Amino acid sequence: MWISLLAALTLATQAPAAAPPPPLSVLVAPPDAAGVPSHVVEFAQEHVAEQLRARGLVVVRIEDITRKLTAAKRRPLLRCNRTQAACIRSLGAAGKTELVLVTELGQLLSGYRTGARIYTSNDGALVTEHLIPGVREEQLLDSLTQSLDAVLPVAQTALRGPPPAPPAVEPPPPSSPTVVEAKPLAPEPEPERIRPLRRWSWLPAVGGAALVGVGTVFYLQAGDKYEQLDRGGTPDAPLTDADGLASSGRRAQTLSRVAFGLGAAGLVTGAVMFLLPGEEAPKLQPSAAPLPGGGMVGLSGTLP
């Protein structure tokens, strides 16, 4: 008894593992293409077949079957209504596949209506479908690929069951924290300061100096008028118009005071403009980026 049990356990351990299920087989049926040029239909069918093979399916095209049939047998397969279960069953039986895929290509005013429908061959039942309206011609192949990505996982699950769950991966043990010695931060450089008024400070200073010179001239003229009035003239040249001379002296005195005041203001303004604290230089960084048909250049930063 123990020997029989040991032999059974040995055979069980040596039994080969279960083989993976075979890949799905699919017949690429004639498409439902209303108003679409024949070359577009042929190009789309070839794209669909290549995408199915790239995903590991066994692909049978309707052209591979009909070229071996007589005209009497070929006509019913190509012209049957591919929305009816009887038509799908006959196509599946002719291709000897598990699935039948019907591509839809409809040309509308807003563009193409593309998509894919998958049926089971044994009963002609619809498994799933995915349709995309308003597709431009240059997007035709991408939209068909999108429809295949949507319907194939559903068909795979319906006929083969859900894919096996990935094996659980144990998380790695926590590692001890690494202490990194912080480096002292380098002192930030003092920002450069600009003094936009300093280079123009000479203008009011020069103007003020000139006005001081003019005021000095008027001041000397006023003093000269005052001395003439004070002396009362000379025996050879007595004063004939004392009032006019006094008025001229007062006018020269007034002009000298105004010139002195404006000159002093100009000198003070120039000194203030020269000594005013500067501002931080604007931080601007140039940037450039290539663009289709040209490029772009710009500045980024803070303006004053």
Secondary structure, DSSP 8 states (H G I E B T S, - for coil): -HHHHHHHHHHHHHS---------EEEE---EEES--HHHHHHHHHHHHHHHHHTT-EEEEHHHHHTTS-HHHHHHHHHS-TTSHHHHHHHHHHHT-SEEEEEEEEEETTEEEEEEEEEETTT--EEEEEEEEEE-GGGHHHHHHHHHHHHHHHHHHHHH-S------------------------------EE-TTGGGTHHHHHHHHHHHHHHHHHHHHHHHHHHHHHHTB-SSSB-S-HHHHHHHHHHHHHHHHHHHHHHHHHHHHHHHHHHS--EE---EEEEEEEETTEEEEEEEE---
